């Protein structure tokens, strides 16, 4: 399934490259997709400053990898999972959200084509753990996220986790990259 996903990502990137600055790198078990460059976001800089910048950093990057599942089951159907991580600047939070949605749409389409009716479990990785480059970031299940949202007094006030470390995380950060614009 993962090679099919990679070929669909390649087609998607080629289609989008005509309208945006997309770059895709692929290897066995992974893909990296970048969208835009730092020069796009810093239009106020002078031309000389832009020329001095030797390497332009992407505005948003996605890392799509095939990872072994942390499930204790020994079934070969549950051994692998597709992990999608998106990062970008704080001021590009809304764009990062929609970039992630774009990629998840490609993943969902491949799953639907190859295995219609397959039950898919989507989980959210801890933004705090990803920022600190934790080897095994905390994973929040969809039922845990929904339960927290239902118990909270509003989306912005919803916090999850913190049982182990005492530091909870905002649902707004986990699902919307911290952008209050996305939830409206």
Secondary structure as UniProt FT lines:
FT   HELIX           2..17
FT   TURN            18..19
FT   STRAND          22..27
FT   TURN            28..29
FT   STRAND          30..37
FT   HELIX           38..41
FT   TURN            43..44
FT   HELIX           47..52
FT   STRAND          58..68
FT   HELIX           76..78
FT   STRAND          80..88
FT   HELIX           90..92
FT   HELIX           93..114
FT   TURN            116..117
FT   STRAND          123..125
FT   HELIX           127..131
FT   TURN            132..133
FT   STRAND          139..141
FT   HELIX           142..151
FT   TURN            155..157
FT   STRAND          159..160
FT   TURN            163..165
FT   STRAND          169..170
FT   HELIX           171..176
FT   TURN            177..178
FT   TURN            180..183
//
